[in-house]
Structures are given as structure tokens and as C-alpha cells.
Amino acid sequence: MKESKAHQLAIDTRLTLGLQSTEYFDVYRAVTSLGITCVKRPLESSISGATLKTNKVKVILINSSKTLGHQNFTIAHELYHCLYDENLVSRACKTEAFGQSRGIEQVANMFAVYLLMPEDAILNQLRLRKKLDMKLTLADIINLEQFFGVSRKAICWRLEDLKFITREQSEKYCINVIQSARSLGKNIDLYMTTDDKVIISDYAEKANEALQKNLITDSRYEEILADADLLEEVMEASEELDVVD
């Protein structure tokens, strides 16, 4: 039941954004298109991300001290909380090993898997590499994770779930991740932390556009910008909440 729900919601989200099941899912373009503010900050905390909803804005906080691939998955995970977690006010999440999460966190993880790595997209990529009916190699794994923008653990878990690889192969492929990608001449940014401080949102841009068109007053414009400045509140919420495993 949980899996079918997560699967359908992932399909619906892609359709809302005009994406086919074989296309790459750009998490940053998605949050902007969906009117969600994404705040990236390096955190000393072990949390991967947090979500905060108010009547006016939806904010996702991402720990940029995690690897880029980890961050991408976390954004997809937090999108579930932002869009479909009806009882959510705020929640801090720590991404654990696949299969260890429970309850709403398990649903959010499955949603992220289906959103980022649809079976159709994986089959299409393997078809392009002429590997549909062949044993997958480490090079195939690396090309898939680079296409989907996810970690080695994430792509291996998905491929294991689809019966393309075994648990033993998955564990073997997750060793020396950076070295193996570099040996194929791949960009290794996906496997590195970013430690950046960025706010990804078109909230301020839309407010300024409304001001220029005289749709809002100067005072209302300032109120809107103040409403969007929720970083401190998100940080406080993430520190107060129990970490969800």
C-alpha cells in the first residue's frame, strides 16, 4: 500500500512538472517550479534535511555538508513532506540505509526513489547502452548514477530492487566510489560535499515583479521578503525536532 501510494504520487509529480518517465529529474528546477524555497547550508548536525510549512511559504533546508548525490535524494525526499505530508508543520530528517526507515519516512524514501529513478528511465538508459539483456558492469552503474544525479548507494539499491544486480554485487560496487568514477574520467562532484550557502527560490523575483507592475505596495513588498526569510526559523525547528530515522 505504501509503495503503490509513493509510486503514484511520484508519477503525478512528474506529470505536474511536464516530465516523461524517461527524463532526468532536476530537483532544483522542480522546487522552483513548485513554489518551494530551498535553503542549503553546511550543518554540524547529522540531519540530511528539514521541511517547514507555513500558511505563506514552504521551505526545504538541505545540509550541504553531505555529498551532492545525497543532497539531491534528500530534496526529493523532502518534496514528499512538502507536497503530500498533510499533517506536517516541520520535520527534520536523517537519511538512513534503504529499508531501515519506517512510517512516513519510508514512504518519503520510496517517493524519492520513484521520482528520481523511474524504472522506465533506467530501462531506457540501459537500452541506449545496449545492456538490457546483459550483466551490468561497474561502468554501467557509474553511468546510471551520473545520469540520475544520485549516490552509488541509491542507484545500487534501486538496481537491486529491480533485480538487475544482487546484494553481493551492490556491496562490491559501493567500495571506492570516487576512485572508480575518476578511473572512467567522470566528474566527481556528485560524490563530494558542496558546503555551499544558497537560497533557491523565485519568491523574491515574483515579489519584485509584482511591485514593478504596481500590483503590491512597497510595504507589502517588504512584508513578503520578510516572510521569505525563514532560514533562522527552519534552523531552530531542525534543532528542536527529534531526528527521524
CYANA upper distance limits for C-alpha pairs under 8 A (distance plus 0.5 A):
  1 MET  CA      5 LYS  CA      6.63
  2 LYS  CA      6 ALA  CA      6.65
  2 LYS  CA    107 VAL  CA      6.50
  3 GLU  CA      7 HIS  CA      6.54
  3 GLU  CA    107 VAL  CA      7.38
  3 GLU  CA    110 MET  CA      7.08
  4 SER  CA      8 GLN  CA      6.63
  5 LYS  CA      9 LEU  CA      6.67
  5 LYS  CA    107 VAL  CA      8.50
  6 ALA  CA     10 ALA  CA      6.64
  6 ALA  CA    107 VAL  CA      6.42
  6 ALA  CA    108 ALA  CA      7.77
  6 ALA  CA    110 MET  CA      6.39
  6 ALA  CA    111 PHE  CA      5.06
  6 ALA  CA    114 TYR  CA      7.99
  7 HIS  CA     11 ILE  CA      6.86
  7 HIS  CA    110 MET  CA      7.84
  7 HIS  CA    111 PHE  CA      6.63
  7 HIS  CA    114 TYR  CA      6.35
  7 HIS  CA    115 LEU  CA      8.42
  8 GLN  CA     12 ASP  CA      6.64
  9 LEU  CA     13 THR  CA      6.57
  9 LEU  CA    111 PHE  CA      7.58
 10 ALA  CA     14 ARG  CA      6.80
 10 ALA  CA    111 PHE  CA      6.18
 10 ALA  CA    112 ALA  CA      8.02
 10 ALA  CA    114 TYR  CA      6.36
 10 ALA  CA    115 LEU  CA      5.36
 11 ILE  CA     15 LEU  CA      6.74
 11 ILE  CA     21 SER  CA      8.14
 11 ILE  CA    114 TYR  CA      8.28
 11 ILE  CA    115 LEU  CA      7.58
 12 ASP  CA     16 THR  CA      6.62
 13 THR  CA     17 LEU  CA      6.89
 13 THR  CA    115 LEU  CA      8.27
 14 ARG  CA     18 GLY  CA      6.68
 14 ARG  CA     19 LEU  CA      5.50
 14 ARG  CA     20 GLN  CA      7.38
 14 ARG  CA     21 SER  CA      7.94
 14 ARG  CA    115 LEU  CA      7.69
 15 LEU  CA     19 LEU  CA      6.09
 15 LEU  CA     20 GLN  CA      7.55
 17 LEU  CA     30 ALA  CA      7.69
 17 LEU  CA     33 SER  CA      8.01
 19 LEU  CA     23 GLU  CA      6.82
 19 LEU  CA     25 PHE  CA      8.24
 21 SER  CA    118 PRO  CA      6.72
 21 SER  CA    120 ASP  CA      6.40
 21 SER  CA    121 ALA  CA      6.49
 22 THR  CA    118 PRO  CA      7.66
 22 THR  CA    120 ASP  CA      6.02
 22 THR  CA    121 ALA  CA      4.30
 22 THR  CA    122 ILE  CA      8.05
 22 THR  CA    124 ASN  CA      7.08
 23 GLU  CA    121 ALA  CA      6.95
 24 TYR  CA    116 LEU  CA      7.85
 24 TYR  CA    121 ALA  CA      8.40
 24 TYR  CA    147 PHE  CA      7.62
 24 TYR  CA    148 PHE  CA      6.61
 25 PHE  CA     30 ALA  CA      8.29
 25 PHE  CA    115 LEU  CA      7.81
 25 PHE  CA    116 LEU  CA      6.25
 25 PHE  CA    148 PHE  CA      7.77
 26 ASP  CA     30 ALA  CA      6.66
 27 VAL  CA     31 VAL  CA      6.82
 27 VAL  CA     72 ASN  CA      7.00
 27 VAL  CA     75 ILE  CA      7.11
 27 VAL  CA     76 ALA  CA      7.10
 28 TYR  CA     32 THR  CA      6.93
 28 TYR  CA    200 ILE  CA      7.89
 29 ARG  CA     33 SER  CA      6.58
 30 ALA  CA     34 LEU  CA      6.55
 31 VAL  CA     35 GLY  CA      6.72
 31 VAL  CA     36 ILE  CA      5.46
 31 VAL  CA     37 THR  CA      7.26
 31 VAL  CA     38 CYS  CA      7.48
 31 VAL  CA     79 LEU  CA      8.31
 31 VAL  CA    201 SER  CA      8.23
 32 THR  CA     36 ILE  CA      6.28
 32 THR  CA     37 THR  CA      7.45
 32 THR  CA    200 ILE  CA      7.59
 32 THR  CA    201 SER  CA      6.08
 32 THR  CA    202 ASP  CA      6.79
 35 GLY  CA     58 LYS  CA      8.15
 35 GLY  CA    201 SER  CA      7.89
 35 GLY  CA    202 ASP  CA      7.89
 35 GLY  CA    203 TYR  CA      7.86
 36 ILE  CA     57 VAL  CA      7.59
 36 ILE  CA     58 LYS  CA      5.73
 36 ILE  CA     59 VAL  CA      6.38
 36 ILE  CA     60 ILE  CA      7.83
 36 ILE  CA    201 SER  CA      7.24
 37 THR  CA     57 VAL  CA      8.11
 37 THR  CA     58 LYS  CA      6.73
 37 THR  CA     59 VAL  CA      5.26
 37 THR  CA     60 ILE  CA      6.72
 37 THR  CA    199 ILE  CA      7.57
 37 THR  CA    200 ILE  CA      6.35
 37 THR  CA    201 SER  CA      5.29
 37 THR  CA    202 ASP  CA      8.31
 37 THR  CA    203 TYR  CA      7.95
 38 CYS  CA     59 VAL  CA      6.33
 38 CYS  CA     60 ILE  CA      5.26
 38 CYS  CA     61 LEU  CA      6.46
 38 CYS  CA     62 ILE  CA      7.80
 38 CYS  CA    199 ILE  CA      6.27
 38 CYS  CA    200 ILE  CA      5.48
 38 CYS  CA    201 SER  CA      6.99
 39 VAL  CA     59 VAL  CA      7.76
 39 VAL  CA     60 ILE  CA      6.59
 39 VAL  CA     61 LEU  CA      5.29
 39 VAL  CA     62 ILE  CA      6.65
 39 VAL  CA    197 LYS  CA      8.06
 39 VAL  CA    198 VAL  CA      6.39
 39 VAL  CA    199 ILE  CA      5.02
 39 VAL  CA    200 ILE  CA      6.80
 39 VAL  CA    231 LEU  CA      7.68
 40 LYS  CA     61 LEU  CA      6.36
 40 LYS  CA     62 ILE  CA      5.25
 40 LYS  CA     63 ASN  CA      6.56
 40 LYS  CA     64 SER  CA      6.23
 40 LYS  CA    196 ASP  CA      7.09
 40 LYS  CA    197 LYS  CA      5.84
 40 LYS  CA    198 VAL  CA      5.60
 40 LYS  CA    199 ILE  CA      6.82
 41 ARG  CA     61 LEU  CA      7.96
 41 ARG  CA     62 ILE  CA      6.87
 41 ARG  CA     63 ASN  CA      5.94
 41 ARG  CA     64 SER  CA      5.75
 41 ARG  CA     65 SER  CA      8.07
 41 ARG  CA    195 ASP  CA      7.22
 41 ARG  CA    196 ASP  CA      6.54
 41 ARG  CA    197 LYS  CA      5.26
 41 ARG  CA    198 VAL  CA      7.41
 42 PRO  CA     63 ASN  CA      5.72
 42 PRO  CA     64 SER  CA      5.03
 42 PRO  CA     65 SER  CA      5.16
 42 PRO  CA     66 LYS  CA      8.48
 42 PRO  CA    195 ASP  CA      5.49
 42 PRO  CA    196 ASP  CA      7.07
 42 PRO  CA    197 LYS  CA      7.59
 43 LEU  CA     63 ASN  CA      6.05
 43 LEU  CA     64 SER  CA      7.58
 43 LEU  CA     65 SER  CA      6.77
 44 GLU  CA     65 SER  CA      8.40
 46 SER  CA     94 LYS  CA      7.25
 47 ILE  CA     63 ASN  CA      7.51
 47 ILE  CA     92 ALA  CA      7.09
 47 ILE  CA     93 CYS  CA      6.11
 47 ILE  CA     94 LYS  CA      4.96
 47 ILE  CA     95 THR  CA      7.98
 47 ILE  CA    243 VAL  CA      7.33
 48 SER  CA     62 ILE  CA      6.76
 48 SER  CA     63 ASN  CA      5.83
 48 SER  CA     66 LYS  CA      7.72
 48 SER  CA     71 GLN  CA      7.88
 48 SER  CA     74 THR  CA      6.98
 48 SER  CA     92 ALA  CA      8.30
 48 SER  CA     93 CYS  CA      6.33
 48 SER  CA     94 LYS  CA      5.33
 48 SER  CA     95 THR  CA      6.48
 49 GLY  CA     60 ILE  CA      7.62
 49 GLY  CA     61 LEU  CA      5.80
 49 GLY  CA     62 ILE  CA      4.94
 49 GLY  CA     63 ASN  CA      6.22
 49 GLY  CA     74 THR  CA      6.87
 49 GLY  CA     75 ILE  CA      8.10
 49 GLY  CA     78 GLU  CA      7.69
 49 GLY  CA     92 ALA  CA      6.43
 49 GLY  CA     93 CYS  CA      5.89
 49 GLY  CA     94 LYS  CA      7.31
 50 ALA  CA     60 ILE  CA      6.27
 50 ALA  CA     61 LEU  CA      5.48
 50 ALA  CA     62 ILE  CA      7.19
 50 ALA  CA     78 GLU  CA      7.48
 50 ALA  CA     90 SER  CA      7.71
 50 ALA  CA     91 ARG  CA      5.95
 50 ALA  CA     92 ALA  CA      4.61
 50 ALA  CA     93 CYS  CA      6.28
 50 ALA  CA    234 VAL  CA      7.99
 50 ALA  CA    238 SER  CA      6.70
 51 THR  CA     58 LYS  CA      8.03
 51 THR  CA     59 VAL  CA      6.28
 51 THR  CA     60 ILE  CA      5.06
 51 THR  CA     61 LEU  CA      6.71
 51 THR  CA     78 GLU  CA      6.78
 51 THR  CA     81 HIS  CA      7.37
 51 THR  CA     82 CYS  CA      7.07
 51 THR  CA     90 SER  CA      5.94
 51 THR  CA     91 ARG  CA      5.90
 51 THR  CA     92 ALA  CA      7.06
 51 THR  CA    234 VAL  CA      8.10
 52 LEU  CA     58 LYS  CA      6.51
 52 LEU  CA     59 VAL  CA      5.71
 52 LEU  CA     60 ILE  CA      6.99
 52 LEU  CA     82 CYS  CA      8.16
 52 LEU  CA     88 LEU  CA      8.31
 52 LEU  CA     89 VAL  CA      6.40
 52 LEU  CA     90 SER  CA      4.83
 52 LEU  CA     91 ARG  CA      7.23
 52 LEU  CA    234 VAL  CA      6.89
 52 LEU  CA    237 ALA  CA      8.48
 53 LYS  CA     57 VAL  CA      6.69
 53 LYS  CA     58 LYS  CA      5.09
 53 LYS  CA     59 VAL  CA      6.85
 53 LYS  CA     82 CYS  CA      7.59
 53 LYS  CA     88 LEU  CA      7.69
 53 LYS  CA     89 VAL  CA      5.90
 53 LYS  CA     90 SER  CA      6.87
 54 THR  CA     58 LYS  CA      6.83
 54 THR  CA     89 VAL  CA      7.71
 56 LYS  CA    227 ASP  CA      8.03
 57 VAL  CA    227 ASP  CA      8.27
 57 VAL  CA    228 ALA  CA      7.55
 58 LYS  CA     82 CYS  CA      7.16
 59 VAL  CA     82 CYS  CA      8.37
 59 VAL  CA    230 LEU  CA      8.18
 59 VAL  CA    234 VAL  CA      8.27
 60 ILE  CA     75 ILE  CA      7.94
 60 ILE  CA     78 GLU  CA      7.20
 60 ILE  CA     79 LEU  CA      8.46
 60 ILE  CA     82 CYS  CA      8.29
 61 LEU  CA    234 VAL  CA      7.52
 61 LEU  CA    235 MET  CA      8.45
 62 ILE  CA     71 GLN  CA      7.16
 62 ILE  CA     74 THR  CA      7.79
 62 ILE  CA     75 ILE  CA      7.61
 63 ASN  CA     71 GLN  CA      7.67
 64 SER  CA     68 LEU  CA      8.09
 64 SER  CA     71 GLN  CA      7.38
 64 SER  CA    193 THR  CA      6.91
 64 SER  CA    194 THR  CA      6.06
 64 SER  CA    195 ASP  CA      5.18
 64 SER  CA    196 ASP  CA      6.51
 64 SER  CA    197 LYS  CA      8.22
 65 SER  CA    193 THR  CA      5.77
 65 SER  CA    194 THR  CA      6.80
 65 SER  CA    195 ASP  CA      5.40
 66 LYS  CA     70 HIS  CA      6.65
 66 LYS  CA     71 GLN  CA      6.83
 66 LYS  CA    192 MET  CA      8.15
 66 LYS  CA    193 THR  CA      5.56
 66 LYS  CA    194 THR  CA      7.81
 66 LYS  CA    195 ASP  CA      8.27
 67 THR  CA     71 GLN  CA      6.68
 67 THR  CA    190 LEU  CA      7.16
 67 THR  CA    191 TYR  CA      5.91
 67 THR  CA    192 MET  CA      5.20
 67 THR  CA    193 THR  CA      4.46
 67 THR  CA    194 THR  CA      7.16
 68 LEU  CA     72 ASN  CA      6.71
 68 LEU  CA    150 VAL  CA      8.37
 68 LEU  CA    189 ASP  CA      7.44
 68 LEU  CA    190 LEU  CA      5.44
 68 LEU  CA    191 TYR  CA      6.67
 68 LEU  CA    192 MET  CA      6.57
 68 LEU  CA    193 THR  CA      6.32
 68 LEU  CA    194 THR  CA      6.94
 69 GLY  CA     73 PHE  CA      6.97
 69 GLY  CA    149 GLY  CA      6.24
 69 GLY  CA    150 VAL  CA      4.75
 69 GLY  CA    151 SER  CA      5.09
 69 GLY  CA    190 LEU  CA      5.67
 69 GLY  CA    191 TYR  CA      6.77
 70 HIS  CA     74 THR  CA      6.67
 70 HIS  CA    150 VAL  CA      7.13
 70 HIS  CA    151 SER  CA      6.48
 71 GLN  CA     75 ILE  CA      6.69
 72 ASN  CA     76 ALA  CA      7.01
 72 ASN  CA    149 GLY  CA      7.45
 72 ASN  CA    150 VAL  CA      7.05
 73 PHE  CA     77 HIS  CA      6.65
 73 PHE  CA    112 ALA  CA      6.91
 73 PHE  CA    113 VAL  CA      8.39
 73 PHE  CA    116 LEU  CA      8.17
 73 PHE  CA    150 VAL  CA      6.98
 74 THR  CA     78 GLU  CA      6.52
 74 THR  CA     95 THR  CA      7.77
 74 THR  CA    112 ALA  CA      8.40
 75 ILE  CA     79 LEU  CA      6.57
 76 ALA  CA     80 TYR  CA      7.40
 76 ALA  CA    111 PHE  CA      8.13
 76 ALA  CA    112 ALA  CA      5.33
 76 ALA  CA    115 LEU  CA      7.65
 76 ALA  CA    116 LEU  CA      7.86
 77 HIS  CA     81 HIS  CA      7.69
 77 HIS  CA    108 ALA  CA      5.63
 77 HIS  CA    109 ASN  CA      6.12
 77 HIS  CA    111 PHE  CA      7.30
 77 HIS  CA    112 ALA  CA      5.43
 78 GLU  CA     82 CYS  CA      6.66
 78 GLU  CA    108 ALA  CA      7.77
 79 LEU  CA     83 LEU  CA      6.40
 80 TYR  CA     84 TYR  CA      5.91
 80 TYR  CA     85 ASP  CA      7.03
 80 TYR  CA    108 ALA  CA      6.00
 80 TYR  CA    111 PHE  CA      7.26
 80 TYR  CA    112 ALA  CA      8.10
 81 HIS  CA     85 ASP  CA      5.03
 81 HIS  CA     86 GLU  CA      8.43
 81 HIS  CA     88 LEU  CA      7.47
 81 HIS  CA    108 ALA  CA      7.50
 82 CYS  CA     88 LEU  CA      8.39
 90 SER  CA    237 ALA  CA      7.30
 90 SER  CA    238 SER  CA      8.39
 91 ARG  CA    237 ALA  CA      8.18
 91 ARG  CA    238 SER  CA      7.41
 91 ARG  CA    241 LEU  CA      7.17
 91 ARG  CA    244 VAL  CA      8.45
 92 ALA  CA    237 ALA  CA      8.32
 92 ALA  CA    238 SER  CA      5.72
 92 ALA  CA    241 LEU  CA      6.75
 92 ALA  CA    242 ASP  CA      7.65
 92 ALA  CA    243 VAL  CA      6.24
 92 ALA  CA    244 VAL  CA      6.95
 93 CYS  CA    105 GLU  CA      8.47
 93 CYS  CA    243 VAL  CA      6.30
 93 CYS  CA    244 VAL  CA      5.50
 93 CYS  CA    245 ASP  CA      7.31
 94 LYS  CA    243 VAL  CA      6.79
 94 LYS  CA    244 VAL  CA      6.37
 94 LYS  CA    245 ASP  CA      6.07
 95 THR  CA    245 ASP  CA      7.21
 96 GLU  CA    100 GLN  CA      7.12
 96 GLU  CA    101 SER  CA      7.22
 96 GLU  CA    245 ASP  CA      6.67
 97 ALA  CA    101 SER  CA      8.01
 98 PHE  CA    109 ASN  CA      8.33
 98 PHE  CA    157 TRP  CA      7.69
 99 GLY  CA    106 GLN  CA      8.18
100 GLN  CA    106 GLN  CA      8.47
100 GLN  CA    245 ASP  CA      8.28
101 SER  CA    105 GLU  CA      6.34
101 SER  CA    106 GLN  CA      5.35
101 SER  CA    109 ASN  CA      8.36
101 SER  CA    245 ASP  CA      6.38
102 ARG  CA    106 GLN  CA      5.27
102 ARG  CA    107 VAL  CA      8.41
102 ARG  CA    245 ASP  CA      8.10
103 GLY  CA    107 VAL  CA      7.17
104 ILE  CA    108 ALA  CA      6.70
105 GLU  CA    109 ASN  CA      6.63
105 GLU  CA    244 VAL  CA      7.87
105 GLU  CA    245 ASP  CA      7.97
106 GLN  CA    110 MET  CA      6.74
107 VAL  CA    111 PHE  CA      6.56
108 ALA  CA    112 ALA  CA      6.72
109 ASN  CA    113 VAL  CA      6.80
110 MET  CA    114 TYR  CA      6.77
111 PHE  CA    115 LEU  CA      6.43
112 ALA  CA    116 LEU  CA      6.47
113 VAL  CA    117 MET  CA      6.07
113 VAL  CA    118 PRO  CA      7.87
113 VAL  CA    154 ALA  CA      8.43
113 VAL  CA    158 ARG  CA      7.81
114 TYR  CA    118 PRO  CA      5.45
114 TYR  CA    119 GLU  CA      8.22
116 LEU  CA    148 PHE  CA      7.03
117 MET  CA    121 ALA  CA      7.07
117 MET  CA    122 ILE  CA      7.22
117 MET  CA    148 PHE  CA      7.13
117 MET  CA    155 ILE  CA      8.43
117 MET  CA    158 ARG  CA      8.09
118 PRO  CA    122 ILE  CA      6.99
119 GLU  CA    123 LEU  CA      6.64
119 GLU  CA    162 LEU  CA      8.45
120 ASP  CA    124 ASN  CA      6.54
121 ALA  CA    125 GLN  CA      6.70
122 ILE  CA    126 LEU  CA      6.73
122 ILE  CA    144 LEU  CA      7.97
123 LEU  CA    127 ARG  CA      6.47
123 LEU  CA    132 LEU  CA      7.39
124 ASN  CA    128 LEU  CA      6.73
125 GLN  CA    129 ARG  CA      6.89
125 GLN  CA    144 LEU  CA      7.77
126 LEU  CA    130 LYS  CA      6.48
126 LEU  CA    131 LYS  CA      5.48
126 LEU  CA    132 LEU  CA      5.87
126 LEU  CA    140 ASP  CA      8.43
127 ARG  CA    131 LYS  CA      6.38
127 ARG  CA    132 LEU  CA      5.94
131 LYS  CA    135 LYS  CA      7.76
131 LYS  CA    136 LEU  CA      7.50
135 LYS  CA    164 PHE  CA      8.26
136 LEU  CA    140 ASP  CA      6.42
136 LEU  CA    141 ILE  CA      7.73
136 LEU  CA    164 PHE  CA      7.78
136 LEU  CA    165 ILE  CA      7.84
137 THR  CA    141 ILE  CA      7.04
138 LEU  CA    142 ILE  CA      6.72
138 LEU  CA    173 TYR  CA      7.05
139 ALA  CA    143 ASN  CA      6.67
139 ALA  CA    184 LEU  CA      8.03
140 ASP  CA    144 LEU  CA      6.71
141 ILE  CA    145 GLU  CA      6.77
141 ILE  CA    152 ARG  CA      8.31
141 ILE  CA    155 ILE  CA      7.82
141 ILE  CA    156 CYS  CA      7.93
142 ILE  CA    146 GLN  CA      6.61
142 ILE  CA    152 ARG  CA      8.08
142 ILE  CA    181 ALA  CA      6.98
143 ASN  CA    147 PHE  CA      6.67
144 LEU  CA    148 PHE  CA      6.71
144 LEU  CA    155 ILE  CA      7.78
145 GLU  CA    149 GLY  CA      6.11
145 GLU  CA    150 VAL  CA      5.77
145 GLU  CA    151 SER  CA      6.88
145 GLU  CA    152 ARG  CA      6.88
145 GLU  CA    155 ILE  CA      6.38
146 GLN  CA    150 VAL  CA      7.46
146 GLN  CA    190 LEU  CA      8.02
149 GLY  CA    190 LEU  CA      7.28
150 VAL  CA    154 ALA  CA      6.68
150 VAL  CA    155 ILE  CA      7.11
150 VAL  CA    190 LEU  CA      7.86
151 SER  CA    155 ILE  CA      6.94
151 SER  CA    190 LEU  CA      7.76
151 SER  CA    191 TYR  CA      7.43
152 ARG  CA    156 CYS  CA      6.52
152 ARG  CA    173 TYR  CA      8.22
152 ARG  CA    174 CYS  CA      6.56
152 ARG  CA    177 VAL  CA      7.52
153 LYS  CA    157 TRP  CA      6.50
153 LYS  CA    170 SER  CA      8.36
153 LYS  CA    174 CYS  CA      6.80
154 ALA  CA    158 ARG  CA      6.79
155 ILE  CA    159 LEU  CA      6.62
156 CYS  CA    160 GLU  CA      6.42
156 CYS  CA    165 ILE  CA      8.19
156 CYS  CA    170 SER  CA      5.93
156 CYS  CA    173 TYR  CA      8.24
156 CYS  CA    174 CYS  CA      8.34
157 TRP  CA    161 ASP  CA      6.58
157 TRP  CA    170 SER  CA      7.71
158 ARG  CA    162 LEU  CA      6.78
159 LEU  CA    163 LYS  CA      6.66
159 LEU  CA    164 PHE  CA      5.69
159 LEU  CA    165 ILE  CA      6.41
160 GLU  CA    164 PHE  CA      6.26
160 GLU  CA    165 ILE  CA      5.41
160 GLU  CA    166 THR  CA      6.18
160 GLU  CA    167 ARG  CA      7.00
160 GLU  CA    170 SER  CA      7.53
165 ILE  CA    169 GLN  CA      6.58
165 ILE  CA    170 SER  CA      7.15
166 THR  CA    170 SER  CA      6.65
167 ARG  CA    171 GLU  CA      6.74
168 GLU  CA    172 LYS  CA      6.82
169 GLN  CA    173 TYR  CA      6.60
170 SER  CA    174 CYS  CA      6.83
171 GLU  CA    175 ILE  CA      7.59
173 TYR  CA    177 VAL  CA      8.02
176 ASN  CA    180 SER  CA      6.58
177 VAL  CA    181 ALA  CA      6.85
177 VAL  CA    191 TYR  CA      8.22
178 ILE  CA    182 ARG  CA      6.59
178 ILE  CA    188 ILE  CA      6.92
178 ILE  CA    191 TYR  CA      6.96
179 GLN  CA    183 SER  CA      6.61
180 SER  CA    184 LEU  CA      7.29
181 ALA  CA    185 GLY  CA      7.18
181 ALA  CA    186 LYS  CA      5.89
181 ALA  CA    187 ASN  CA      7.96
181 ALA  CA    188 ILE  CA      7.18
182 ARG  CA    186 LYS  CA      5.82
182 ARG  CA    187 ASN  CA      7.48
182 ARG  CA    188 ILE  CA      7.10
188 ILE  CA    192 MET  CA      7.33
189 ASP  CA    193 THR  CA      8.36
202 ASP  CA    206 LYS  CA      6.59
203 TYR  CA    207 ALA  CA      6.79
203 TYR  CA    228 ALA  CA      7.76
204 ALA  CA    208 ASN  CA      6.65
204 ALA  CA    224 ILE  CA      8.36
204 ALA  CA    225 LEU  CA      6.86
204 ALA  CA    228 ALA  CA      8.24
205 GLU  CA    209 GLU  CA      6.70
206 LYS  CA    210 ALA  CA      6.68
207 ALA  CA    211 LEU  CA      6.74
207 ALA  CA    221 TYR  CA      6.74
207 ALA  CA    224 ILE  CA      7.49
207 ALA  CA    225 LEU  CA      8.20
208 ASN  CA    212 GLN  CA      6.68
208 ASN  CA    221 TYR  CA      7.72
209 GLU  CA    213 LYS  CA      6.81
210 ALA  CA    214 ASN  CA      6.74
210 ALA  CA    215 LEU  CA      5.56
210 ALA  CA    216 ILE  CA      6.49
211 LEU  CA    215 LEU  CA      6.29
211 LEU  CA    216 ILE  CA      5.70
211 LEU  CA    217 THR  CA      6.96
211 LEU  CA    218 ASP  CA      7.49
211 LEU  CA    221 TYR  CA      7.12
216 ILE  CA    220 ARG  CA      6.54
216 ILE  CA    221 TYR  CA      7.04
217 THR  CA    221 TYR  CA      6.66
218 ASP  CA    222 GLU  CA      6.85
219 SER  CA    223 GLU  CA      6.78
220 ARG  CA    224 ILE  CA      6.69
221 TYR  CA    225 LEU  CA      6.88
222 GLU  CA    226 ALA  CA      6.66
223 GLU  CA    227 ASP  CA      6.63
224 ILE  CA    228 ALA  CA      6.81
225 LEU  CA    229 ASP  CA      6.95
226 ALA  CA    230 LEU  CA      8.50
230 LEU  CA    234 VAL  CA      6.60
231 LEU  CA    235 MET  CA      6.60
232 GLU  CA    236 GLU  CA      6.66
233 GLU  CA    237 ALA  CA      6.60
234 VAL  CA    238 SER  CA      6.62
235 MET  CA    239 GLU  CA      6.84
236 GLU  CA    240 GLU  CA      6.73
237 ALA  CA    241 LEU  CA      6.59
